Amino acid sequence: MQKKIIIAIVASGIILSILIMIIINSKIINTTVGEEYHIDSPIQQPNISTTTSDIEYDESFFNQSCFKARTNTIPASLYGNLPKPYINVGLPKMGTTSLHKFFSCGGLSSTHYYCHPNPIKKLGRKGLLNAKCASMLEKASLARLPPLSFAIKNYNMSDAYMQLDDGHYFPQVELLDEIVEGYPNATLFLTFRNMSAWYKSLSNWPPKKKPKLSDRLKMLDIKGLPKGKGKDVYELSDWYCKHVQRVRDLVAQDPSHTLVEVDIQDPDMGQWLESIFSIKKRCWGQVNANSLLLSSNNNNTNG
């Protein structure tokens, strides 16, 4: 009797072990298949290499035209005479400070983050709370007015608006159609840079504070970038690419606009901007884009 009991126990143990092994193998197979074939993005999936500390993507993805600034978008007849206002509809950490400094150096009234050209000296701390471009444009939108209505009413029309967003609300994305429609003669700007450098900049801003801008973007629900998206350079680059194409398409449909595309890492950009705006190229050098913006420790500029 005891032998039968022992044999039964041993047999049960063997069967249980076999079942456990089957379950474990099944989970491993399912996990592997899921990881290998799951694709989140609707556009071209890059080949990812993990041989270096940074994720590297295949060149074909970043060779798309949306990542390259065009220099043939401005008619020669408009050189030195581009209509105002100048409105930057590019994304954050893309050289907005450089453009703002350039136009300010050239004697134009230029705004950046706040819709007043000289907010610190003129408005004081209380005045700054109501002067953010993002808030003023959102308020105008809710009132069904052209986006810059309250900015113009309170502070007059500026020559250049180089940063509209505040890191939480992005009028250049959410209100792009309204901007194009509301200011049919405006000159629009798109800025370009290396996507890996851009992602590093987003991941390190603001300095010594959290959440970083890259993390904040994942928590927001922005047109083209739903909540939860933006987890890596690929998803953010996908968002950037689609925004660029959207701007280009809108301008192509409305020829009253001129689109200026600025590669902030181009060493000849200062000379090119001088030829277009008749502002000395040294003004572009006030913010050293090629050293500041290529650095992974770029924490000392809003743009």
PyMOL commands that set and color helices and strands:
alter all, ss='L'
color gray80, all
select helices_A, chain A and resi 2-37+59-62+65-67+76-78+96-105+119-129+133-142+149-155+171-174+176-182+195-203+213-219+233-253+269-277+281-286+289-292
alter helices_A, ss='H'
color red, helices_A
select strands_A, chain A and resi 48-49+56-57+86-88+110-111+160-161+187-192+258-263
alter strands_A, ss='S'
color yellow, strands_A
deselect
rebuild
show_as cartoon
